[in-house]
Amino acid sequence: MTYDKLTVALLSMLSAEDRDSTNAEIARYLLSHVDEAGALSIKELAAAAHVGTGTISRFAREAGFASFAELREALDGFTKQFAPISGATPESRASELAQRVSQSIRQATDGVDRTALQRLAHDLHAYERVSAYGLLKGQAAALDLQVDLLMQGKWIDTCTALADQMEHIARAGKDELVIVFSYTGAYFEYGDLGAALRRLDRPRIWMVCGARRPQPDYVSDLLSFSSDLSRLGHPYQLEAVAGLIAQEYAAQA
C-alpha cells in the first residue's frame, strides 16, 4: 500500500500550519470537498475558498505540487482506501483486529534484518546529529524512536510536515544521520531530492521499510523487515521495528 500524493501533501501541510492560516483553510476545504474539487478551475476553487487565484497557485507550490494543474490532477486521481474488519459485532471486530495486528508485529520483528539493525544502532552512537522522519502514520515510528532515545539520553530531531522533512534532508551535511521510516519504501517518490543530494557532503541516510524497493543512490543503507504491506499492519510494524532500534541502541551502550 502507498499513499496518494494528495493525502500526503495536504495532511502533512495541515500538521505544520497554524489552524487559521490561509493554507490550512484551503487544505481543509479540498479535503472536505475532494470528490468535486478536481472538476473546479483555479478561478472556481479560489471563489469557493474565498481567496485569489494567486493564493491558490502559491498554495499548490507550497503543498509540493509543481502547479495548480498538478494539484487538480492529484484531486482527480484521489481514491478512498480503507481496510475494514468483517466481524459482525464490536467484540468480534476487536478480536480480529488484535489478532491481525499482533500477527503483523510478529512478522516484522521475526523478519527484521538483524545485521542491519546492529549497524543502524552503531550509527546512532557514532553520529551526534540525528533526525528521523516518516509520512503520516509512518511518522508515529519516528516519534516513538525520538522518545525512546530521549529516555536514554540521546536527542534526535523530527517534524511532521513533508516539506519541512524534505528541506532538512536536502541541506543536511555529511556529519548528520537521517533515518526514514517508510512502510513500502516509497518515501523519496514524494519529493525529488536527487539534485540536492548528489554532493559529496550529503548525510548518511537509512531507509527502514518492509519492502526491498529500489532506492535512490543517496540512500546509504537499508533496514528491512518481513511484511505483507497490508493496511492493517501499518504503522504497527514500523513502530515495532522502531522499538527494536531503541533496544539495540541500549544494548550497545
C-alpha positions as CSV (number, residue, x, y, z in Angstrom):
1,M,0.0,0.0,0.0
2,T,1.1,3.5,-0.7
3,Y,-0.5,6.9,0.0
4,D,-1.5,9.1,-2.9
5,K,0.4,12.4,-3.1
6,L,-2.7,14.5,-2.3
7,T,-3.2,12.8,1.1
8,V,0.5,13.1,2.0
9,A,0.8,16.7,0.8
10,L,-2.4,18.1,2.4
11,L,-2.4,16.2,5.7
12,S,1.3,16.9,6.3
13,M,0.8,20.6,5.5
14,L,-2.1,20.8,8.0
15,S,0.2,19.3,10.7
16,A,2.6,22.2,10.3
17,E,0.3,25.2,9.5
18,D,-1.5,27.4,12.1
19,R,-5.1,26.2,12.3
20,D,-6.4,29.6,11.0
21,S,-3.8,30.2,8.3
22,T,-4.9,30.6,4.7
23,N,-3.1,27.4,3.6
24,A,-4.8,25.4,6.3
25,E,-8.2,26.8,5.3
26,I,-7.6,25.8,1.6
27,A,-6.3,22.4,2.6
28,R,-9.3,21.7,4.8
29,Y,-11.7,22.8,2.0
30,L,-10.0,20.5,-0.5
31,L,-10.1,17.5,1.8
32,S,-13.7,18.2,2.7
33,H,-14.8,18.5,-0.9
34,V,-12.3,16.1,-2.5
35,D,-14.9,14.4,-4.7
36,E,-15.9,17.5,-6.6
37,A,-12.8,19.8,-6.2
38,G,-11.0,18.1,-9.1
39,A,-13.5,19.5,-11.5
40,L,-13.0,23.1,-10.4
41,S,-11.0,25.6,-12.4
42,I,-8.5,27.7,-10.5
43,K,-11.0,30.6,-10.5
44,E,-13.8,28.4,-9.2
45,L,-11.6,27.0,-6.5
46,A,-10.4,30.5,-5.5
47,A,-14.0,31.7,-5.2
48,A,-15.1,28.6,-3.2
49,A,-12.2,29.1,-0.8
50,H,-12.7,32.9,-0.7
51,V,-9.1,33.7,-1.9
52,G,-7.5,35.0,-5.0
53,T,-6.2,32.8,-7.9
54,G,-2.6,33.8,-7.0
55,T,-3.1,32.4,-3.5
56,I,-4.3,29.1,-5.0
57,S,-1.2,28.9,-7.2
58,R,1.1,29.7,-4.2
59,F,-0.7,27.1,-2.1
60,A,-0.2,24.4,-4.7
61,R,3.6,25.1,-4.8
62,E,3.9,25.2,-1.0
63,A,2.0,21.9,-0.8
64,G,4.6,20.3,-3.0
65,F,2.9,20.4,-6.4
66,A,4.6,21.9,-9.5
67,S,1.5,23.9,-10.4
68,F,-2.3,24.1,-9.9
69,A,-2.7,21.7,-12.8
70,E,-0.7,19.1,-10.9
71,L,-2.8,19.7,-7.8
72,R,-6.0,19.3,-9.8
73,E,-4.6,16.1,-11.4
74,A,-4.0,14.7,-7.8
75,L,-7.6,15.7,-6.9
76,D,-8.9,13.8,-9.9
77,G,-6.9,10.7,-9.0
78,F,-7.7,10.6,-5.3
79,T,-9.2,7.3,-4.1
80,K,-10.5,6.5,-0.7
81,Q,-8.9,3.3,0.7
82,F,-9.6,1.6,3.9
83,A,-9.4,-2.0,5.2
84,P,-12.5,-2.7,7.2
85,I,-12.7,-5.7,9.6
86,S,-15.5,-8.1,8.7
87,G,-16.7,-9.2,12.2
88,A,-20.4,-9.0,12.9
89,T,-20.1,-7.4,16.4
90,P,-17.8,-4.9,18.1
91,E,-16.3,-7.7,20.1
92,S,-15.5,-9.9,17.0
93,R,-14.1,-6.9,15.2
94,A,-11.9,-6.0,18.1
95,S,-10.7,-9.6,18.4
96,E,-9.9,-9.9,14.7
97,L,-8.1,-6.5,14.6
98,A,-6.0,-7.5,17.6
99,Q,-5.1,-10.8,16.0
100,R,-4.2,-9.3,12.7
101,V,-2.1,-6.5,14.3
102,S,-0.3,-9.0,16.6
103,Q,0.5,-11.2,13.7
104,S,1.9,-8.4,11.7
105,I,4.1,-7.2,14.6
106,R,5.5,-10.8,15.0
107,Q,6.1,-11.0,11.2
108,A,8.1,-7.8,11.3
109,T,10.2,-8.5,14.5
110,D,10.9,-12.1,13.4
111,G,11.9,-11.0,9.9
112,V,14.0,-7.9,10.6
113,D,17.5,-7.8,9.2
114,R,19.5,-8.3,12.4
115,T,22.8,-7.4,11.0
116,A,21.5,-4.1,9.6
117,L,19.8,-3.5,12.9
118,Q,23.1,-3.6,14.6
119,R,24.7,-1.4,12.0
120,L,22.0,1.3,12.5
121,A,22.3,1.2,16.3
122,H,26.1,1.6,15.8
123,D,25.5,4.7,13.6
124,L,23.1,6.2,16.2
125,H,26.0,6.0,18.7
126,A,28.5,7.4,16.2
127,Y,26.5,10.4,15.0
128,E,25.8,13.4,17.2
129,R,23.3,15.0,14.8
130,V,20.4,12.6,14.0
131,S,16.9,13.1,12.6
132,A,14.1,10.6,11.9
133,Y,11.1,11.1,9.6
134,G,8.1,9.3,8.2
135,L,4.9,10.1,6.3
136,L,1.6,10.3,8.0
137,K,1.2,7.1,10.1
138,G,4.9,6.4,9.4
139,Q,5.7,9.5,11.4
140,A,4.5,7.6,14.5
141,A,7.5,5.4,14.3
142,A,9.8,8.4,14.1
143,L,8.2,9.9,17.2
144,D,8.4,6.6,19.0
145,L,12.1,6.4,18.3
146,Q,12.6,10.0,19.4
147,V,11.0,9.4,22.8
148,D,12.7,6.1,23.4
149,L,16.2,7.5,22.6
150,L,15.5,10.6,24.7
151,M,14.8,8.3,27.7
152,Q,18.4,7.0,27.1
153,G,19.9,10.5,26.9
154,K,20.1,10.7,23.1
155,W,18.3,13.6,21.4
156,I,17.2,13.2,17.8
157,D,15.1,15.7,15.8
158,T,11.9,15.2,13.8
159,C,9.0,17.1,12.3
160,T,5.7,16.1,10.7
161,A,5.4,18.2,7.6
162,L,6.7,16.6,4.4
163,A,8.0,19.9,3.0
164,D,10.0,20.5,6.2
165,Q,11.3,17.0,6.2
166,M,12.5,17.2,2.6
167,E,14.0,20.7,3.2
168,H,16.1,19.4,6.1
169,I,17.3,16.3,4.3
170,A,18.2,18.4,1.2
171,R,20.5,20.7,3.3
172,A,21.8,18.1,5.8
173,G,25.6,17.6,5.8
174,K,27.9,14.6,6.0
175,D,28.0,14.8,9.8
176,E,24.3,14.0,10.0
177,L,22.4,10.8,10.2
178,V,18.8,10.6,8.8
179,I,16.5,7.7,9.4
180,V,13.4,7.4,7.2
181,F,10.5,5.1,8.2
182,S,8.6,4.1,5.1
183,Y,6.3,1.1,5.1
184,T,6.7,0.4,1.3
185,G,10.0,2.2,0.9
186,A,8.3,4.8,-1.4
187,Y,9.2,7.9,0.8
188,F,11.5,9.6,-1.7
189,E,9.0,9.2,-4.5
190,Y,7.1,12.1,-2.9
191,G,9.9,14.6,-3.4
192,D,12.8,14.7,-5.8
193,L,16.0,15.3,-3.8
194,G,18.3,13.9,-6.5
195,A,19.9,17.3,-7.4
196,A,20.3,18.3,-3.8
197,L,21.9,15.1,-2.7
198,R,24.4,14.4,-5.5
199,R,27.0,16.3,-3.5
200,L,29.8,14.5,-1.7
201,D,28.9,16.0,1.7
202,R,25.4,14.6,1.8
203,P,24.1,13.0,5.0
204,R,24.1,9.3,5.8
205,I,20.5,8.1,5.1
206,W,19.0,4.9,6.4
207,M,15.7,3.6,5.0
208,V,13.6,1.4,7.3
209,C,11.0,-0.4,5.3
210,G,9.0,-3.6,4.8
211,A,9.8,-3.9,1.1
212,R,13.1,-4.2,-0.8
213,R,12.1,-1.4,-3.1
214,P,14.9,0.1,-5.3
215,Q,16.2,3.3,-3.6
216,P,17.9,6.4,-4.9
217,D,21.7,6.1,-4.8
218,Y,21.9,8.7,-2.0
219,V,20.2,6.2,0.4
220,S,23.2,4.8,2.3
221,D,21.8,1.7,3.9
222,L,18.6,-0.3,4.3
223,L,16.9,-1.9,7.4
224,S,14.3,-4.2,6.0
225,F,11.7,-6.4,7.8
226,S,9.2,-9.0,6.6
227,S,5.8,-7.6,5.7
228,D,2.8,-8.3,3.5
229,L,2.3,-4.5,3.3
230,S,-1.3,-4.7,4.4
231,R,-3.1,-1.6,5.6
232,L,-3.9,-3.2,8.9
233,G,-0.2,-3.7,9.6
234,H,0.6,-0.1,9.1
235,P,2.1,1.6,11.2
236,Y,2.3,-1.1,13.8
237,Q,5.2,-2.9,12.1
238,L,7.2,0.3,11.7
239,E,6.6,1.1,15.4
240,A,7.7,-2.3,16.5
241,V,10.9,-2.0,14.4
242,A,11.5,1.5,15.9
243,G,11.3,-0.2,19.3
244,L,13.9,-2.8,18.2
245,I,16.2,0.0,17.1
246,A,15.9,1.7,20.5
247,Q,16.5,-1.7,22.3
248,E,19.6,-2.4,20.2
249,Y,20.9,1.1,20.9
250,A,20.6,0.4,24.6
251,A,22.3,-3.0,24.2
252,Q,25.3,-1.3,22.5
253,A,25.7,1.4,25.2
